[in-house]
Amino acid sequence: MNFDLIALALGDVAWISLAFVFGFIARSVGLPPLVGFLATGFLLNSQGIAAGDTLEKLANIGITLLLFTVGLKLNLRTLARPQVWAVAGLHTTVVVALFGFVIYGLALIGIPYVSNLDFKGAFLIAFALSFSSTVFAVKVLEEKGEMASLHGRIAVGILIMQDIIAVLFLAVSTGKWPSAWAFFLVLLIPLRFVLFYVLKRVGHGELLVLFGFTLALGGAELFELVSLKGDLGALLLGVLIASHPKAGELAKTMLEFKNLFLLGFFLSIGMSGQLTIETVLIGALIAPFVLIKSALFFALLAGFRLRARTSLLTSLNLTNFSEFGLIVAAIGVSNGWIADGWLIVMAITLAVSFVIAAGLNKNAHHIYARYQPTWRRMQRPKRLADDSLFNIDGATIVIIGMGGIGTGAYDRMRDQHGETLVGIDIDSVTVKNQQAAGRRVLLGDPSDSDFWDRVQSTHTLKTVMLALPKFSSNLAVLEQLKEASFSGKIAVTAKFDDEAEALKQAGATTVFNVYAEAGNGFASHVVALSP
């Protein structure tokens, strides 16, 4: 019997169980479970347990799957917006210059541990701090159901631009330039039609899952073979098939696998090295710099004619430091530019920024609503067409979330009430398709307090029907309705009994349990067909 394998299995059970306990505690106090996973990593590290090959492989697969699913939902036209490429470029330039001089100033005045940095080392650390975490931001957006929102799309676009900057840095600092074979990657464009053909015929079960893994991991490996960042390969493969009707289903299918593997990523951050009092203090000292990053993002986005709310939510999504900072620190250590302890400092700074960002993003809508007049004074009078408020034009019924359930509800309500209703969806592609089908559907964010204030001022709305896929999204809308003093009927869909109870307590007039009522709906449909 192989006792080494038994020891490895028991070790895995131990850290998985510990991650569950700390993740559960974090969730119980209103923080994302990933904060608990980070704490688990630091605890294991304090006990002398280092991240092994198994954990590293889990982390790498998690990041690859994450970027693949981002690609499945990405519209490349978003990257062409100046609110993305210009903001990303300006922000990186200003942050590197500002943080670089501040850190070098701290070194000159003899701050312990920082004093060992020279000019090049200070600016290397500043460059590492200029990036925001793709993993964290996308995970938060998905949990809140806001990936398709304007602020979500702009945040992801900025993160992708930062990834491109990261690739250039790696090429310059390590001499790892793309090989001549990288030119042939353009052949992936005509290959998309083959991928479409396969995706259409793989069905909805295990073959769909395997196809997703093949594209994500295969794309990453293909890019690595030509000396490009593998994660970008996974992202590109996702983009290639994003326009296929089954892309959304594939993204949902890969969701839980991605979340499981990302556990390894968050654990590995905390286990990246031994902690000392000095590294903890310096990491805690640098972590608040993330708020300066956030303020600069807000100023730039508002300056590029985004609404104050969109600018704020995008900035909060990016209020964190990036795992790429660990890579930059590792390159700095290997080249002798900085001391090896800075790798631990960056890990602590990253973890603390995640805790800060988790709290801010959890309360993002409340932060905007509470200080709404202040934020709105900072926005420019002229704004972008797709970031402007709209009217519901006298509608008495609004259906929020125009997926399968919302579409069915819209058609039934239109048959009974005529054209006195309107549909709302956060996804521009969904809105375009619904409008093409002849439905009156508008693009909007239902968690936007500005929107509900404007709707309430018309005094025409009597019924709100929430058919959003995320439980947290439904709760956010109910909170906005409560803040706006809406007195009409509120119907909400739910998938589980505990969610239904929580929605009723949050103000829903009635809750429709999708799974529990499906049988009744099916039977009613059959009865209607009976002679």
Secondary structure by P-SEA (a helix, b strand, c coil): ccaaaaaaaaaaaaaaaaaaaaaaaaaaacccaaaaaaaaaaaaaaacccccaaaaaaaaaaaaaaaaaaaaacccccccccccaaaaaaaaaaaaaaaaaaaaaaaaacccccccccaaaaaaaaaaaccccaaaaaaaaaaacccccaaaaaaaaaaaaaaaaaaaaaaaacccccccccccccccccaaaaaaaaaacccccaaaaaaaaaaaaaaaaaaaaacccaaaaaaaaaaaaccccaaaaaaaaaaaaaaaaaaaaaaaaaacccccaaaaaaaaaaccaaaaaaaaaaaaaaaacccaaaaaaaaaaaccccaaaaaaaaaaaaacccccaaaaaaaaaaaaaaaaaaaaaaaaaaaaaaaaaaaaaacccccccccbbbbcccccbbbccccaaaaaaaaaaaacccccbbbbbccaaaaaaaaaacccccccccccaaaaaaaaaaccccbbbbbcccaaaaaaaaaaaaaaccccbbbbbbccaaaaaaaaaaccccccccccaaaaaaaaaaaaacc
